[in-house]
Amino acid sequence: QVQLVESGGGLVQPGGSLTLSCVASGTILRNNALAWYRQAPGKQRDLVAAIASGSSTDYADSVKGRFTISRDNGKNTVYLQMNSLKPEDTAVYYCSAKNYYTGNGYWGQGTQVTVSS
């Protein structure tokens, strides 16, 4: 059974930083395309950042230059480093994985990030 478990969310002041982690079990992350999504109250879930097995990355325009996605295949973990946080970054952040071979997709349970003074 595949599980993705996020951690690292919390309350931070504008301009602050947080690092989210997502640890996988039941699957080998190097065989998956990985991404972070976020969903604010009353809004749809949007892609924030994605990373392929070859470590090529893609970012939403709203986070370019502030957020960095990375993966540690040895630890079966994907990270999202978030700097210069803004109130509009407030959302539940979800980790996702999609297996290259089976096409199966997986979601974590989400971690709340709140940016407020």
C-alpha positions in Angstrom: 0.0 0.0 0.0 1.4 3.4 -1.1 1.4 6.2 1.5 2.7 9.7 1.2 3.1 11.6 4.5 3.7 15.3 4.5 5.2 17.4 7.3 6.6 20.8 7.9 3.6 23.0 7.7 2.7 25.7 10.2 2.2 29.3 10.9 4.9 31.7 9.6 5.1 35.5 9.2 5.2 37.1 5.8 8.7 37.0 4.4 9.5 33.9 6.4 10.4 30.4 5.2 9.2 26.8 5.6 10.4 23.5 4.3 7.8 20.8 3.6 8.7 17.1 3.4 6.9 14.2 1.9 8.0 10.7 2.8 6.8 7.8 0.7 6.3 4.2 1.7 5.1 1.3 -0.5 6.6 2.8 -3.6 10.0 3.9 -4.8 9.9 7.6 -5.5 12.6 7.5 -8.2 10.0 5.6 -10.3 7.5 8.5 -9.9 6.9 12.0 -11.2 6.5 14.1 -8.1 4.7 17.3 -7.4 3.4 19.7 -4.7 -0.1 21.1 -5.0 -2.0 23.6 -2.8 -5.6 24.3 -2.1 -6.8 27.5 -0.4 -10.3 27.6 1.1 -13.0 27.9 -1.6 -10.5 27.4 -4.4 -9.4 24.6 -6.6 -6.3 22.5 -6.0 -3.4 24.0 -8.1 0.0 22.8 -9.1 2.8 24.5 -7.2 5.9 22.7 -8.4 6.8 19.4 -10.1 10.0 17.4 -10.5 10.7 14.5 -12.8 13.0 11.5 -12.3 15.8 13.3 -14.1 15.3 16.2 -11.7 13.9 18.7 -14.3 11.6 21.0 -12.5 8.6 23.2 -13.2 6.9 25.9 -11.1 3.8 27.9 -11.0 4.5 31.5 -12.0 3.3 32.7 -8.6 6.1 30.8 -6.8 9.0 31.1 -9.3 12.2 32.4 -7.6 10.7 31.7 -4.1 10.0 28.0 -3.9 12.3 25.1 -4.7 11.3 21.5 -5.2 13.9 18.7 -4.7 14.0 15.0 -4.2 16.2 12.6 -2.3 15.7 9.2 -3.8 17.8 7.6 -1.1 15.5 8.8 1.6 12.4 8.3 -0.6 11.5 11.9 0.1 10.5 15.0 -1.8 10.9 18.5 -0.4 9.4 22.0 -1.0 11.6 24.8 0.2 9.4 27.9 0.5 11.1 31.4 1.0 9.7 34.9 1.0 6.3 33.6 1.9 3.3 35.8 1.3 -0.2 35.7 2.8 -1.5 34.4 -0.5 0.6 31.3 -0.1 -1.7 30.2 2.7 -3.3 26.9 1.8 -3.2 23.1 2.4 -0.2 21.7 0.6 -0.4 18.2 -0.9 2.3 15.9 -2.1 1.5 13.8 -5.1 3.3 11.0 -7.0 2.5 9.3 -10.3 4.2 6.1 -11.2 5.9 6.1 -14.6 5.2 2.4 -15.2 1.7 1.8 -13.8 0.3 5.2 -14.2 -1.1 5.0 -10.7 -1.3 8.3 -8.9 -1.1 9.0 -5.1 -1.8 11.8 -2.8 -0.7 12.7 0.7 -3.2 13.9 3.4 -2.0 17.5 3.2 -0.3 19.9 5.5 -1.5 23.4 6.4 0.6 26.4 5.7 -0.6 29.7 7.1 1.3 33.0 6.4 0.1 35.7 8.6 1.4 38.4 10.9 
